[in-house]
Amino acid sequence: MAVGCLPKYPSFPGAQADKDNDVTPPQSSYPQIVLFGDSLFQGAAGLSDGFSFQAALQAQVLRRFDVVNRGFSGYNTSNALSILPQIIAPPTPGGPALKYLLILFGANDACVPLPTNFQRVPLDKYKENLARIINHPIITAHKPKIFLVTPPPLDQIRVTVLDRANGHPAAARQTKVSAAYSEAARQVAAKHPGVTLIDLHKALMDRAIDKTPGFDPKGPPLGDPESGVRGYLEHLLPDGLHLSSESYRILYDLVRPHIGSEWAGTKDEDRVAYVLPDWRQAPWLSEDSHLRGKSL
């Protein structure tokens, strides 16, 4: 349909008339999806093997939400609490609303005590910190949907080699210890009925076991020195800790079904819930608008 042939539409909320009585686009803040975590979310912005977790999520919610990356390499939950007021503002009438909050911490909290590393947060304190993030007054004021992501598995076999090369006397992280922190995240999610658990640890370990022929999951886990087998973790965690593109795809597949229920299955779901309306419905693009024929 040509712009000049558009039917008249009712005024879009927030639209204003200028001095010539033409309708102009409203000033609008896009609601946000915030990725709050450590290097695993910081790395979600990158492109690897043709895939980017953050870009995929942004494409899913384009024109509806802004995906904001607040991943901080090396940070633990105590660090997260100290910076939270600086990176998420309280709700204001003109400011962006926090609609979804994805939390992924624990890989650094789970470090073991070493003279060369001070990132560790004890397990009970980790659980307490996660609960404090979820219940932080700034967060609760926004009333977002919260997703708590479990830290992924750890390939201690690979990590040991790299950590020793970097000057540590031993591996700074251990497979079984990291698994305990993932379980702690599950427990925290279970105690908060409004929180959705995204079990990345289980999803990645299930994939690794499925792709490692002959491995017995009843014994010591993949990546543990006791099993002596890295198996498919080599592809999911190239350095033993950080996610490969395949792992980020798995994470996206876990998150994707939980975002977009506002418009999924509705008529014209490809356009509904836009912050600024489809061009067919924008009153500032009507045939008598001074913006006729211009692209927005």
Secondary structure, 3 states (H helix, E strand, C coil): CCHHHCCCCCCCCCCEECCCCCEECCCCCCCEEEEEECHHHHHHHCCECCECHHHHHHHHCCCCCEEEEEECCCCCHHHHHHHHHHHCCCCCCCCCCEEEEEEECCCCCCCCCECCECCCCCHHHHHHHHHHHHCCHHHHHHCCEEEEECCCCCCHHHHHHHHHHCCCCCCCCCHHHHHHHHHHHHHHHHCCCCEEEECHHHHHHHHHHHCCCCCCCCCCCCCCCCCCCCCCHHHHCCCCCCCCHHHHHHHHHHHHHHCCCCCCCCCCCCCCCCCCCCCCCCHHHCCCCCCCCCCC
